[in-house]
Amino acid sequence: DFSGTLPGWRAAGIRVLVKPPRISTIAFNATIVAQTGSLITSVVAQVKKRITEFVNSLGPGETLYMSRVTADVIENVPDLLAINFYADTNGLGTVSDTASPSTRTVLRTSSGNITIA
């Protein structure tokens, strides 16, 4: 019995049913600090784009670590000095550092699901 030893491989002639992952849409609430003199609308757009790209690159069942999102955004948005994520749009409550979907679920977001104050 070779089941489980060669993931993704089956004997020739075996029918394999492949199901797409369930999509779990997540929202973000954040505050940012931009460099003095930077165009805030441009920084907000870049932050939203970076968060969206990061989350949408995760595979099914892959854990989202907020510390990695924070590091990625700060590293890739030139005029951004700081970003903090919150549980609500009033800047209150801390957000969990991880979001762990089931192995059959994939996390996704869009710029419309990201609120930046």
C-alpha positions in Angstrom: 0.0 0.0 0.0 1.6 3.2 -1.2 -1.2 5.6 -0.2 0.2 8.7 1.4 3.8 8.0 0.5 3.6 9.7 -2.9 1.3 12.7 -2.6 -0.2 13.7 -5.9 0.6 10.4 -7.6 -1.8 7.6 -8.3 -1.6 4.4 -10.4 -2.4 4.7 -14.1 -6.1 4.2 -14.8 -7.3 5.3 -11.4 -10.0 8.0 -11.4 -9.1 11.0 -9.3 -11.6 13.6 -8.2 -10.1 17.0 -7.8 -12.2 19.6 -6.0 -11.3 23.3 -5.9 -10.7 24.8 -2.5 -13.3 26.8 -0.6 -12.6 30.5 -0.6 -12.6 32.3 2.7 -12.6 36.1 2.2 -10.9 38.1 4.9 -11.0 41.8 5.7 -8.3 44.0 7.1 -8.5 47.2 9.2 -5.3 49.1 9.5 -3.7 52.4 10.4 -0.6 53.6 8.6 2.1 56.2 9.1 3.5 57.6 5.9 6.6 59.8 5.3 6.1 63.5 5.5 5.5 64.9 2.0 4.3 61.7 0.5 0.9 61.5 -1.3 -1.3 59.6 1.1 -3.7 58.4 -1.5 -0.8 56.8 -3.4 0.6 55.2 -0.2 -2.9 53.8 0.7 -3.3 52.3 -2.8 0.2 50.7 -2.7 -0.5 49.2 0.8 -3.9 47.8 -0.4 -2.2 46.3 -3.5 0.6 44.8 -1.5 -1.7 43.2 1.1 -4.0 41.8 -1.6 -1.0 40.3 -3.5 0.4 38.8 -0.4 -2.8 37.2 0.8 -3.9 36.0 -2.7 -0.5 34.3 -3.1 -1.2 31.9 -0.2 -2.1 28.3 -1.1 -5.0 26.2 0.2 -4.5 25.5 3.9 -1.6 27.9 4.2 -1.5 29.9 7.4 -1.6 33.7 7.2 0.9 35.3 9.6 0.1 39.0 10.2 3.7 39.7 11.2 4.7 38.5 7.7 2.1 40.7 6.1 3.4 43.7 8.1 7.0 43.0 7.2 6.1 42.5 3.5 4.1 45.7 3.2 6.8 47.9 5.0 9.5 46.4 2.9 7.7 47.0 -0.4 6.0 50.3 0.0 8.7 53.0 -0.1 6.9 55.9 1.7 5.4 53.7 4.5 6.9 54.0 7.9 4.5 51.9 10.0 1.3 49.9 9.7 -0.8 48.4 12.5 -3.7 46.0 12.1 -6.8 46.2 14.3 -9.9 44.1 14.9 -12.3 46.9 14.0 -12.5 50.1 12.0 -12.1 52.3 15.0 -8.5 51.3 15.6 -9.5 49.2 18.7 -8.7 45.7 19.6 -5.8 43.7 18.4 -6.0 41.2 15.6 -4.8 37.6 16.0 -1.3 37.1 14.5 -2.4 34.0 12.6 -5.3 32.9 10.5 -5.2 29.1 9.8 -7.8 27.8 7.3 -8.5 24.2 6.9 -6.5 22.2 4.3 -9.4 22.6 1.8 -9.8 26.4 2.3 -7.9 29.2 0.7 -7.7 32.8 2.1 -8.4 35.6 -0.3 -9.0 39.4 -0.1 -9.5 42.4 -2.3 -8.8 46.1 -2.0 -12.5 46.6 -1.1 -12.0 44.4 2.0 -9.2 46.6 3.3 -9.9 49.7 5.4 -7.0 52.0 6.1 -7.3 55.0 8.4 
